[in-house]
Each structure stands twice: as structure tokens, then as C-alpha cells.
Amino acid sequence: QVQLVESGGGLVQPGGSLRLSCVASGSIFSINAMGWYRQAPGKQRELVATITSGGSTNVADSVKGRFTISRDNAKNVGYLQMNNLKPEDTAVYYCTCTTGLHTLHQYWGQGTQVTVSS
């Protein structure tokens, strides 16, 4: 079992920056990939960024060049650095990870609110 706790959300002005953190506990050594999703009211949850156990990253086209995903395995923390934030980035952001070798299980954090507004 893995527990994920997110933090770092808040209210920022357009063009501002935030760094979200995701602290993992439990069976942390079984974590392979992790990622970030977001969900705005009335919209489906969308994938924002992923990072593999080997450090390969992918980000959605909507945030490419502005968001960076990273992880610190020694501290059991994942990050989402968000720069040049736009109002359309407003959403609840969720951390997720997968565990297992050949049989994968997915876990979710509780979510953290990001609001971009003047």
C-alpha cells in the first residue's frame, strides 16, 4: 500500500509560479511511475505529466514548456513545478503513482487546489 499526500497549491496571479509536492509513504520501494492529473469543475480529469522510474518524462501539450515534473527518490517526494500559470490551469491537482513489478496498482493523493486569478 502507498499513501500520497499533496501540498503546495494555492492562489496565484497569472504568470506566477507554484511547486506542488507529493510525499509518498508505505511500500515506497515498489513505486515505478508517477504522475500528475488535474480536474476543473465540469471537466474530465486530464493527465498533466508523467515520470518513469528511469526518469523519462512526458507533459501534456497544454502545459509543455511551462510545467516540469521531477522526483527525489531519496526523499520519497515527487514534484510538479508550474511556471507562467494561466487561468485555464485552475483545477484540483492530483498526484498518482503505480506500484508493482508486473502487476500494477494505482494510488491517488487527496488533491490540492490551484487557482490562477487576478
C-alpha positions in Angstrom: 0.0 0.0 0.0 1.1 3.5 -0.8 -0.2 6.8 0.7 0.3 10.0 -1.2 -0.1 13.5 0.3 0.0 16.6 -1.9 0.8 20.1 -0.9 1.8 23.4 -2.5 -1.4 24.6 -4.1 -2.9 28.0 -3.6 -4.0 31.2 -5.2 -1.6 32.9 -7.7 -1.8 35.6 -10.3 -1.5 34.8 -14.0 2.2 34.5 -14.9 3.1 33.3 -11.4 4.6 30.0 -10.3 3.9 27.2 -7.9 5.6 24.0 -7.0 3.5 21.1 -6.0 4.9 18.3 -3.8 3.7 14.7 -3.4 5.1 12.8 -0.4 4.8 9.0 -0.6 4.8 6.6 2.3 4.1 2.9 2.7 5.5 0.5 0.2 7.6 3.2 -1.4 10.3 1.0 -2.9 7.7 -0.7 -5.2 6.8 2.6 -6.9 7.7 2.7 -10.6 6.0 5.5 -12.4 4.3 8.6 -11.0 2.3 11.5 -12.5 0.0 14.4 -12.0 -3.6 14.8 -13.1 -5.9 17.8 -12.8 -9.6 18.3 -12.9 -11.5 21.5 -13.3 -15.2 21.8 -12.4 -17.4 20.4 -15.2 -14.4 18.8 -17.0 -12.9 15.4 -17.1 -9.7 14.6 -15.2 -6.8 15.1 -17.6 -3.2 13.8 -17.5 -0.7 16.6 -16.9 2.7 14.9 -16.7 4.3 11.6 -16.0 7.8 10.4 -15.0 9.0 6.8 -15.1 11.3 5.0 -12.7 14.1 5.7 -15.1 13.5 9.5 -15.1 11.8 9.8 -18.5 9.2 12.5 -18.6 6.2 13.5 -20.6 4.0 16.5 -20.3 0.7 17.4 -21.9 0.8 19.8 -24.8 -1.3 22.3 -22.9 1.5 22.7 -20.3 4.6 21.9 -22.3 7.3 24.5 -21.8 5.7 25.7 -18.6 5.4 22.7 -16.3 8.2 20.3 -15.2 7.8 17.0 -13.4 10.6 15.6 -11.2 11.2 13.2 -8.4 13.6 12.8 -5.5 13.7 9.1 -4.7 15.9 9.6 -1.7 13.2 11.8 0.0 10.3 9.9 -1.5 8.9 13.1 -3.0 7.5 14.0 -6.4 7.3 17.5 -7.7 5.4 19.5 -10.3 7.0 22.8 -11.0 4.4 25.1 -12.6 5.6 28.4 -14.3 3.8 31.1 -16.2 0.5 29.9 -14.8 -2.7 30.8 -16.8 -6.3 31.0 -15.6 -7.1 27.8 -17.5 -4.6 26.0 -15.3 -7.1 26.4 -12.4 -8.0 22.9 -11.2 -7.6 20.4 -8.4 -4.3 18.7 -9.0 -3.9 15.0 -8.1 -0.7 13.0 -7.6 -0.7 9.4 -8.7 1.7 6.5 -8.8 1.8 2.9 -9.9 3.4 0.1 -8.0 4.3 -3.5 -8.7 6.7 -5.3 -11.0 4.3 -7.0 -13.5 1.0 -6.5 -11.7 0.4 -2.7 -11.4 -1.7 -0.9 -8.9 -2.5 2.8 -9.0 -2.8 5.1 -6.0 -4.1 8.7 -5.7 -3.4 11.6 -3.5 -6.2 13.7 -2.0 -5.7 16.6 -4.4 -4.6 20.2 -3.9 -6.4 23.3 -5.3 -4.6 25.6 -7.7 -6.4 28.8 -8.6 -4.9 31.2 -11.1 -6.7 34.6 -11.0 -6.1 38.3 -10.8 
